[in-house]
């Protein structure tokens, strides 16, 4: 009887360990891994997002407010960029760009793998 009780406690303990893993998304990432890796997510933003940053900025803040800021001029990605997988096919990418008008600016983007859609969610200049 003592051996069965020990096995029962061990199974219960393993169950208690698995529940927090489900909550933090670890098992989701194991069962639904991202299609892209970090470097690919950053490259997509640098190649397909940054050159059109004015359009993404206008989409983010609205046409009228974007017009009040004026044009960005030439925009170039610089420095080290970082990508973090948020789960459910969503990446958050952050990196610095050099703009002709405002100098160095920190940008934050989201990239949806499922929708193949990028959004500029943060733009901050010194």
LUMTI-860231 format. One record per residue: residue in three letters; x, z, y of N, C-alpha, C, O in turn. Coordinates in pm, 1 decimal, padded with zeros to 6 digits, always signed. Example, Ala and Ser with C-alpha at 12.3 -4.5 7.8 and 13.67 -1.06 7.14 Angstrom:
2
ALA_+01319.0_+00780.0_-00569.0_+01230.0_+00780.0_-00450.0_+01320.0_+00780.0_-00330.0_+01423.6_+00846.5_-00331.9;
SER_+01285.0_+00708.0_-00225.0_+01367.0_+00714.0_-00106.0_+01290.0_+00787.0_+00003.0_+01340.9_+00803.9_+00113.8;
This chain:
126
UNK_+00082.3_+00000.0_-00118.3_+00000.0_+00000.0_+00000.0_+00087.5_+00000.0_+00125.6_+00053.3_-00062.3_+00226.1;
UNK_+00199.3_+00069.8_+00118.8_+00288.3_+00079.2_+00234.2_+00345.2_-00057.4_+00271.8_+00363.9_-00084.8_+00390.4;
UNK_+00372.9_-00142.6_+00175.4_+00425.6_-00276.5_+00201.1_+00324.2_-00364.6_+00273.5_+00361.1_-00443.8_+00360.2;
UNK_+00195.1_-00350.9_+00237.6_+00091.0_-00428.7_+00303.8_+00074.6_-00384.0_+00449.1_+00051.6_-00466.9_+00537.1;
UNK_+00085.9_-00256.3_+00474.2_+00072.9_-00204.4_+00610.1_+00187.3_-00254.2_+00696.3_+00167.6_-00289.1_+00812.7;
UNK_+00306.6_-00257.5_+00639.2_+00423.1_-00306.3_+00712.8_+00404.9_-00453.5_+00750.6_+00437.9_-00492.5_+00862.6;
UNK_+00353.6_-00534.7_+00660.3_+00328.2_-00675.6_+00687.5_+00220.3_-00693.9_+00793.6_+00228.1_-00783.5_+00877.6;
UNK_+00118.9_-00606.5_+00788.0_+00011.5_-00612.1_+00887.3_+00066.5_-00582.9_+01026.8_+00032.2_-00651.8_+01122.9;
UNK_+00150.6_-00482.3_+01037.8_+00209.5_-00447.3_+01167.9_+00301.8_-00557.7_+01219.1_+00304.4_-00587.0_+01338.6;
UNK_+00375.9_-00617.4_+01129.6_+00465.1_-00726.4_+01168.0_+00385.4_-00846.6_+01219.5_+00423.0_-00907.7_+01319.6;
UNK_+00276.2_-00880.5_+01151.7_+00190.5_-00990.5_+01196.8_+00128.4_-00958.3_+01332.9_+00119.7_-01044.9_+01419.9;
UNK_+00085.5_-00833.8_+01350.4_+00028.2_-00792.5_+01479.4_+00130.3_-00800.0_+01591.3_+00098.9_-00843.6_+01702.1;
UNK_+00252.7_-00757.3_+01562.5_+00359.1_-00762.3_+01662.8_+00391.0_-00906.0_+01701.1_+00409.1_-00935.5_+01819.3;
UNK_+00398.1_-00995.0_+01604.6_+00421.9_-01136.9_+01634.1_+00307.7_-01194.8_+01717.9_+00331.3_-01274.8_+01808.5;
UNK_+00185.4_-01154.6_+01687.9_+00071.3_-01199.5_+01767.4_+00082.0_-01155.2_+01911.3_+00050.6_-01231.8_+02002.4;
UNK_+00126.1_-01031.6_+01933.3_+00142.6_-00980.4_+02069.1_+00253.1_-01054.2_+02143.8_+00246.9_-01066.7_+02266.1;
UNK_+00353.0_-01102.9_+02073.0_+00459.5_-01178.8_+02137.3_+00415.7_-01320.8_+02172.6_+00461.7_-01376.1_+02272.5;
UNK_+00328.7_-01379.9_+02093.1_+00285.0_-01517.3_+02116.0_+00189.3_-01526.0_+02234.2_+00194.3_-01623.7_+02309.0;
UNK_+00103.5_-01428.7_+02253.2_+00005.1_-01432.9_+02361.3_+00070.9_-01447.6_+02498.2_+00026.1_-01532.2_+02575.6;
UNK_+00175.2_-01370.2_+02533.5_+00238.9_-01392.9_+02663.5_+00304.1_-01530.4_+02674.9_+00308.2_-01587.8_+02783.8;
UNK_+00354.7_-01583.6_+02564.6_+00413.6_-01717.3_+02568.6_+00309.2_-01823.2_+02601.9_+00338.7_-01920.7_+02671.1;
UNK_+00187.9_-01804.0_+02552.8_+00080.4_-01896.9_+02586.9_+00048.5_-01889.0_+02735.1_+00024.6_-01991.3_+02799.2;
UNK_+00048.0_-01769.0_+02789.3_+00016.2_-01748.9_+02930.6_+00119.6_-01808.7_+03023.5_+00083.7_-01856.0_+03131.2;
UNK_+00245.9_-01808.6_+02986.6_+00349.2_-01860.0_+03076.8_+00370.5_-02010.2_+03061.1_+00452.0_-02068.1_+03132.9;
UNK_+00300.8_-02073.0_+02970.7_+00308.6_-02218.2_+02958.4_+00420.6_-02268.4_+02869.2_+00438.4_-02389.5_+02856.2;
UNK_+00496.4_-02179.3_+02807.6_+00607.2_-02223.4_+02723.9_+00558.1_-02308.0_+02607.6_+00614.2_-02413.7_+02579.1;
UNK_+00453.9_-02261.9_+02540.5_+00404.0_-02339.6_+02427.5_+00341.1_-02470.6_+02473.4_+00344.8_-02569.6_+02400.3;
UNK_+00282.9_-02472.7_+02594.0_+00227.2_-02597.8_+02646.2_+00338.0_-02700.5_+02664.0_+00320.0_-02817.5_+02630.1;
UNK_+00452.0_-02658.1_+02716.8_+00563.4_-02750.4_+02736.3_+00620.6_-02797.7_+02603.3_+00673.9_-02908.3_+02594.4;
UNK_+00610.0_-02715.8_+02501.1_+00658.1_-02756.9_+02369.7_+00562.2_-02855.2_+02304.0_+00605.9_-02946.9_+02234.5;
UNK_+00432.1_-02837.5_+02324.9_+00334.5_-02926.0_+02263.3_+00303.2_-03047.5_+02349.6_+00261.7_-03150.6_+02296.8;
UNK_+00322.2_-03037.8_+02482.6_+00299.5_-03148.0_+02576.6_+00421.2_-03163.7_+02666.0_+00413.6_-03130.5_+02784.3;
UNK_+00531.5_-03212.1_+02615.1_+00652.1_-03222.5_+02697.4_+00636.2_-03330.2_+02804.1_+00556.1_-03422.2_+02787.5;
UNK_+00711.3_-03319.8_+02913.3_+00703.2_-03422.5_+03016.9_+00757.2_-03555.8_+02965.9_+00844.4_-03559.6_+02879.1;
UNK_+00704.7_-03664.2_+03020.5_+00751.7_-03797.4_+02983.1_+00884.5_-03828.6_+03051.5_+00964.9_-03906.6_+03000.4;
UNK_+00906.8_-03766.9_+03167.9_+01028.6_-03790.7_+03245.7_+01123.7_-03672.7_+03232.1_+01084.0_-03564.0_+03190.1;
UNK_+01249.4_-03695.2_+03268.0_+01340.7_-03581.9_+03281.9_+01364.5_-03560.1_+03431.8_+01313.9_-03636.7_+03513.8;
UNK_+01440.0_-03457.8_+03468.0_+01461.7_-03424.0_+03609.6_+01521.8_-03539.9_+03689.2_+01475.3_-03572.1_+03798.5;
UNK_+01624.4_-03601.3_+03633.8_+01692.1_-03709.5_+03704.4_+01598.1_-03827.5_+03728.9_+01603.2_-03889.7_+03834.9;
UNK_+01513.2_-03858.3_+03632.2_+01419.0_-03968.3_+03648.0_+01315.0_-03937.0_+03755.3_+01279.8_-04023.8_+03835.1;
UNK_+01266.3_-03813.9_+03757.0_+01167.6_-03773.8_+03858.6_+01227.6_-03784.3_+03998.3_+01162.9_-03835.2_+04089.9;
UNK_+01350.9_-03736.5_+04015.3_+01418.9_-03745.0_+04145.5_+01440.9_-03890.4_+04183.8_+01418.7_-03927.6_+04299.0;
UNK_+01483.9_-03972.9_+04089.6_+01510.3_-04114.1_+04118.9_+01383.8_-04187.2_+04162.8_+01389.1_-04271.4_+04252.5;
UNK_+01272.3_-04156.5_+04101.7_+01146.8_-04221.5_+04140.2_+01112.6_-04188.9_+04285.4_+01073.5_-04277.4_+04361.4;
UNK_+01127.1_-04063.3_+04323.7_+01097.2_-04024.2_+04462.1_+01196.9_-04089.4_+04557.9_+01157.6_-04142.3_+04661.8;
UNK_+01324.2_-04085.8_+04523.6_+01427.2_-04142.2_+04612.3_+01410.3_-04292.5_+04630.3_+01435.4_-04345.2_+04738.7;
UNK_+01368.4_-04361.5_+04525.7_+01358.0_-04507.9_+04531.1_+01220.2_-04554.8_+04579.8_+01210.4_-04647.0_+04660.8;
UNK_+01114.3_-04490.5_+04529.7_+00979.6_-04539.1_+04560.9_+00907.8_-04456.4_+04667.1_+00804.9_-04499.6_+04719.0;
UNK_+00959.7_-04339.3_+04700.1_+00892.9_-04254.6_+04798.1_+00959.5_-04251.6_+04933.0_+00895.1_-04276.3_+05035.0;
UNK_+01087.9_-04221.8_+04935.0_+01160.4_-04203.4_+05061.7_+01153.7_-04326.2_+05152.9_+01132.8_-04308.9_+05272.9;
UNK_+01170.1_-04447.8_+05103.5_+01162.8_-04563.3_+05194.4_+01026.1_-04578.4_+05263.2_+01016.1_-04641.6_+05368.3;
UNK_+00922.9_-04521.2_+05204.3_+00786.8_-04530.8_+05259.2_+00737.0_-04394.7_+05307.5_+00616.7_-04368.7_+05308.0;
UNK_+00829.5_-04308.7_+05347.8_+00795.9_-04170.9_+05382.9_+00695.4_-04163.0_+05498.1_+00614.6_-04070.3_+05502.8;
UNK_+00699.2_-04258.0_+05589.9_+00603.2_-04256.4_+05700.3_+00460.0_-04269.4_+05648.0_+00369.4_-04202.8_+05698.1;
UNK_+00439.6_-04353.4_+05549.1_+00306.3_-04369.5_+05490.6_+00261.5_-04242.1_+05419.7_+00146.7_-04199.9_+05434.1;
UNK_+00352.4_-04180.6_+05342.9_+00319.3_-04056.4_+05273.2_+00295.8_-03942.7_+05372.1_+00209.4_-03858.0_+05349.5;
UNK_+00371.5_-03940.1_+05480.9_+00353.1_-03839.0_+05585.0_+00215.1_-03855.0_+05649.6_+00144.1_-03756.3_+05668.8;
UNK_+00177.1_-03978.0_+05682.8_+00045.9_-04003.7_+05742.9_-00066.4_-03964.5_+05647.5_-00168.8_-03911.6_+05690.7;
UNK_-00048.0_-03990.1_+05518.8_-00146.9_-03950.7_+05418.6_-00158.4_-03798.3_+05411.7_-00267.2_-03744.2_+05392.1;
UNK_-00045.8_-03730.5_+05427.7_-00041.7_-03584.8_+05417.5_-00104.1_-03514.6_+05537.9_-00179.9_-03419.1_+05520.7;
UNK_-00073.3_-03560.3_+05659.9_-00118.7_-03489.4_+05780.5_-00231.6_-03560.2_+05853.7_-00294.3_-03501.3_+05941.8;
UNK_-00258.3_-03684.0_+05819.4_-00361.3_-03761.8_+05887.7_-00297.5_-03862.4_+05982.3_-00189.1_-03839.7_+06036.2;
UNK_-00365.9_-03972.2_+06001.1_-00312.9_-04082.8_+06082.5_-00285.4_-04041.5_+06227.3_-00180.4_-04074.7_+06282.4;
UNK_-00379.4_-03969.3_+06288.9_-00363.7_-03933.2_+06430.7_-00244.5_-03841.0_+06453.2_-00164.9_-03863.0_+06544.4;
UNK_-00232.4_-03738.0_+06370.1_-00120.1_-03644.9_+06385.7_+00012.7_-03714.1_+06356.5_+00112.4_-03688.5_+06424.0;
UNK_+00014.3_-03801.1_+06257.0_+00136.9_-03874.4_+06225.0_+00177.8_-03963.7_+06341.8_+00296.6_-03976.0_+06371.4;
UNK_+00080.7_-04025.8_+06408.1_+00110.8_-04111.6_+06522.2_+00170.9_-04030.5_+06636.9_+00254.6_-04081.6_+06711.4;
UNK_+00129.5_-03905.8_+06651.6_+00182.8_-03819.3_+06757.2_+00330.9_-03788.6_+06734.4_+00404.2_-03765.4_+06830.5;
UNK_+00375.3_-03788.3_+06610.6_+00515.6_-03762.5_+06578.7_+00604.5_-03882.9_+06608.3_+00725.0_-03867.7_+06628.4;
UNK_+00546.2_-04001.0_+06611.0_+00626.5_-04121.5_+06631.4_+00684.8_-04170.5_+06500.6_+00649.4_-04122.3_+06393.0;
UNK_+00774.6_-04267.0_+06511.2_+00833.0_-04326.1_+06391.9_+00956.3_-04247.8_+06346.1_+01026.3_-04186.4_+06426.6;
UNK_+00980.2_-04251.4_+06218.0_+01094.0_-04181.6_+06159.5_+01224.0_-04257.9_+06179.4_+01331.4_-04198.4_+06188.7;
UNK_+01213.7_-04388.3_+06185.8_+01334.5_-04469.7_+06186.4_+01386.7_-04481.5_+06043.6_+01311.7_-04462.4_+05947.9;
UNK_+01513.0_-04512.3_+06029.8_+01574.2_-04523.4_+05897.4_+01579.6_-04385.4_+05831.1_+01619.5_-04287.3_+05893.9;
UNK_+01539.7_-04378.8_+05705.5_+01539.0_-04252.8_+05629.9_+01624.0_-04271.9_+05505.1_+01605.8_-04368.1_+05430.6;
UNK_+01717.8_-04178.7_+05482.7_+01809.4_-04186.5_+05369.5_+01812.0_-04053.7_+05295.5_+01831.4_-03949.1_+05357.6;
UNK_+01792.5_-04055.8_+05162.5_+01806.5_-03930.7_+05086.6_+01952.4_-03885.9_+05087.1_+02043.3_-03968.7_+05082.7;
UNK_+01974.1_-03755.4_+05092.4_+02109.8_-03702.2_+05094.3_+02115.3_-03570.6_+05017.9_+02012.3_-03508.0_+04993.2;
UNK_+02233.6_-03529.8_+04981.2_+02251.7_-03400.8_+04914.0_+02199.3_-03400.6_+04771.7_+02169.4_-03505.2_+04714.0;
UNK_+02189.1_-03281.7_+04717.1_+02141.6_-03261.8_+04580.9_+01991.7_-03236.0_+04582.3_+01943.1_-03149.4_+04655.0;
UNK_+01920.7_-03310.6_+04503.0_+01776.8_-03295.0_+04492.0_+01745.2_-03216.6_+04365.3_+01822.9_-03218.2_+04269.8;
UNK_+01631.4_-03148.0_+04364.4_+01591.9_-03069.2_+04248.3_+01449.9_-03105.5_+04207.2_+01364.3_-03130.7_+04292.1;
UNK_+01425.9_-03108.1_+04078.7_+01292.8_-03135.6_+04024.8_+01255.6_-03024.0_+03928.9_+01336.2_-02982.7_+03845.5;
UNK_+01132.9_-02975.8_+03941.4_+01082.2_-02870.1_+03855.5_+00953.1_-02917.4_+03791.7_+00861.1_-02961.7_+03860.4;
UNK_+00947.1_-02907.5_+03659.5_+00825.7_-02947.1_+03588.8_+00724.5_-02834.6_+03599.2_+00752.1_-02721.6_+03558.7;
UNK_+00606.5_-02865.1_+03653.7_+00502.2_-02765.3_+03674.2_+00404.7_-02756.6_+03557.4_+00320.6_-02666.7_+03554.1;
UNK_+00414.5_-02847.4_+03462.7_+00321.5_-02852.9_+03350.3_+00213.0_-02955.5_+03377.2_+00194.2_-02998.7_+03491.0;
UNK_+00142.2_-02994.3_+03273.0_+00032.4_-03090.6_+03281.1_+00071.9_-03221.0_+03349.2_-00009.6_-03282.1_+03418.3;
UNK_+00196.7_-03264.2_+03330.1_+00241.9_-03392.0_+03382.8_+00273.3_-03393.8_+03531.4_+00283.1_-03501.2_+03590.8;
UNK_+00289.2_-03276.8_+03592.6_+00315.3_-03269.0_+03736.7_+00458.6_-03219.3_+03760.9_+00500.3_-03116.7_+03707.1;
UNK_+00531.8_-03293.8_+03842.5_+00665.9_-03256.0_+03885.2_+00662.7_-03218.4_+04032.9_+00587.6_-03277.5_+04110.4;
UNK_+00743.2_-03121.4_+04071.7_+00765.7_-03091.9_+04213.0_+00912.5_-03121.7_+04240.7_+01002.1_-03067.7_+04175.8;
UNK_+00934.9_-03208.7_+04338.4_+01069.8_-03255.1_+04370.3_+01100.4_-03217.2_+04513.9_+01019.0_-03238.3_+04603.8;
UNK_+01218.6_-03161.1_+04534.5_+01257.5_-03118.7_+04669.0_+01396.8_-03170.9_+04700.1_+01487.6_-03163.6_+04617.4;
UNK_+01411.9_-03223.6_+04821.1_+01541.2_-03274.0_+04861.5_+01547.0_-03302.5_+05009.5_+01445.1_-03301.8_+05078.6;
UNK_+01667.2_-03327.5_+05057.1_+01692.2_-03349.1_+05199.1_+01705.3_-03497.8_+05228.1_+01762.8_-03573.9_+05150.3;
UNK_+01650.1_-03536.7_+05342.8_+01665.5_-03673.4_+05391.8_+01723.9_-03667.2_+05532.0_+01707.6_-03568.3_+05603.5;
UNK_+01791.3_-03773.0_+05569.4_+01840.0_-03789.6_+05706.3_+01750.0_-03893.2_+05773.1_+01738.7_-04006.5_+05726.2;
UNK_+01686.5_-03853.4_+05882.1_+01602.3_-03947.0_+05955.8_+01672.6_-03987.6_+06084.2_+01748.2_-03909.4_+06141.9;
UNK_+01647.8_-04108.4_+06128.0_+01707.1_-04159.6_+06250.2_+01656.8_-04081.0_+06372.1_+01732.1_-04057.6_+06466.6;
UNK_+01530.4_-04040.8_+06369.2_+01470.2_-03973.5_+06484.4_+01496.5_-03823.6_+06490.0_+01524.3_-03770.0_+06597.2;
UNK_+01487.9_-03754.1_+06374.5_+01492.1_-03607.4_+06375.5_+01611.6_-03546.4_+06303.8_+01623.7_-03424.0_+06298.4;
UNK_+01697.8_-03626.6_+06250.2_+01813.2_-03572.5_+06179.3_+01777.6_-03530.9_+06037.5_+01703.7_-03600.1_+05967.5;
UNK_+01831.4_-03416.5_+05996.5_+01814.6_-03370.3_+05858.4_+01680.8_-03299.9_+05839.0_+01645.2_-03211.0_+05916.4;
UNK_+01607.0_-03339.5_+05736.1_+01475.3_-03282.8_+05707.5_+01463.4_-03251.6_+05557.8_+01510.8_-03327.8_+05473.5;
UNK_+01400.5_-03140.3_+05527.1_+01374.2_-03101.2_+05389.3_+01237.5_-03155.6_+05349.4_+01139.0_-03134.7_+05420.2;
UNK_+01231.4_-03224.6_+05237.3_+01105.2_-03279.7_+05189.3_+01069.3_-03218.2_+05055.2_+01156.9_-03184.1_+04975.6;
UNK_+00939.6_-03204.3_+05031.2_+00888.5_-03158.5_+04902.7_+00779.0_-03256.5_+04860.4_+00688.0_-03287.7_+04937.2;
UNK_+00790.1_-03302.7_+04739.6_+00700.0_-03403.6_+04685.5_+00639.1_-03354.0_+04555.2_+00694.8_-03266.2_+04489.1;
UNK_+00524.3_-03410.7_+04518.5_+00472.3_-03395.6_+04383.0_+00464.2_-03534.2_+04321.3_+00440.5_-03633.7_+04389.9;
UNK_+00484.3_-03538.3_+04191.6_+00476.9_-03662.5_+04116.1_+00391.3_-03635.2_+03993.5_+00423.9_-03549.3_+03911.6;
UNK_+00281.7_-03709.1_+03981.4_+00192.7_-03695.7_+03866.8_+00225.6_-03805.3_+03766.9_+00212.3_-03924.0_+03796.8;
UNK_+00268.1_-03765.2_+03649.4_+00299.3_-03863.1_+03545.7_+00173.8_-03937.2_+03500.8_+00176.5_-04058.9_+03482.3;
UNK_+00064.2_-03864.2_+03483.4_-00058.8_-03923.8_+03431.2_-00116.6_-04026.5_+03527.3_-00164.6_-04131.6_+03484.9;
UNK_-00112.3_-03996.3_+03657.2_-00171.6_-04085.9_+03756.5_-00069.6_-04179.7_+03819.5_-00106.6_-04270.4_+03894.0;
UNK_+00057.5_-04159.0_+03790.3_+00165.8_-04234.9_+03854.4_+00150.2_-04230.6_+04006.2_+00157.5_-04332.8_+04074.4;
UNK_+00128.4_-04108.5_+04057.1_+00102.8_-04091.5_+04199.6_+00200.2_-03990.3_+04259.1_+00228.4_-03886.0_+04200.2;
UNK_+00251.1_-04024.6_+04378.4_+00340.8_-03936.0_+04453.5_+00267.7_-03885.3_+04577.0_+00184.7_-03955.1_+04635.2;
UNK_+00300.5_-03761.5_+04615.9_+00247.1_-03706.3_+04740.3_+00358.2_-03629.6_+04809.6_+00435.5_-03558.4_+04745.4;
UNK_+00365.6_-03644.5_+04940.0_+00455.8_-03565.6_+05021.8_+00379.4_-03439.8_+05060.3_+00280.3_-03447.2_+05132.8;
UNK_+00424.9_-03324.0_+05012.1_+00351.0_-03200.7_+05039.6_+00424.3_-03108.7_+05136.9_+00368.1_-03009.4_+05183.2;
UNK_+00549.5_-03141.6_+05168.0_+00624.2_-03059.9_+05263.0_+00726.9_-03143.9_+05336.7_+00797.0_-03225.8_+05277.2;
UNK_+00734.8_-03121.9_+05469.8_+00829.5_-03195.7_+05552.2_+00871.7_-03102.7_+05665.0_+00789.6_-03067.0_+05749.5;
UNK_+00998.6_-03062.8_+05667.6_+01045.2_-02966.8_+05764.4_+01183.4_-03009.5_+05817.3_+01276.8_-03031.5_+05740.2;
UNK_+01193.8_-03020.5_+05951.0_+01318.6_-03061.6_+06012.5_+01375.8_-02946.2_+06094.4_+01302.6_-02859.8_+06142.6;
UNK_+01508.4_-02947.0_+06108.9_+01574.1_-02843.0_+06188.4_+01533.6_-02850.0_+06334.1_+01579.8_-02769.5_+06414.9;
